[in-house]
Amino acid sequence: MSKEEILKRLQDKTRIVGTCFVFGKFGPKTYGQLFIDGKSYLIHRLSAWIYLNLDLNDSKIQAQHKDDICNRKDCWNPEHLKIGDAFQNIQEWRNSSKFKSNRGQITYCKRGHKTLVGAKCKECHNIAVRKNRALCATTHQ
């Protein structure tokens, strides 16, 4: 299928919301997909292929949304897209306001043991396991 035919199919299922070319009716948190010759393609990758010369066969190279312009996963406006790799995409996401995790930082559990934010305290877990084993050992004798 030619780029012109694919572009026509994209346009047929698109509505304009602000400066976004919104594909389908699934919402801004769902990546749009289009089936071509029995294979599913993400619409922002197709747009990057048509307008930015993305190689569709190279899965290491990604079409990414420019976070300062657009965060809609269902948008395929080529002015809102850029080409990059997965590492760049993750680094930009971690540096963005969307990444608010403090996971991996050290904190203390309610009993004062050192632990990581968002993780269960291993020391408290081990204490509970030992108590449970001791209780089971005394009741099964």
Secondary structure, 3 states (H helix, E strand, C coil): CCHHHHHHHHHHCEEEECCEEEECCCCCCCCCEEEECCEEEEHHHHHHHHHHCCCCCCCCEEEEECCCCCCCCCECCHHHEEEEEHHHHHHHHHHCCCCCCCCCCEEECCCCCEEECCCCCHHHHHHHHHHHHHHHHHHCC
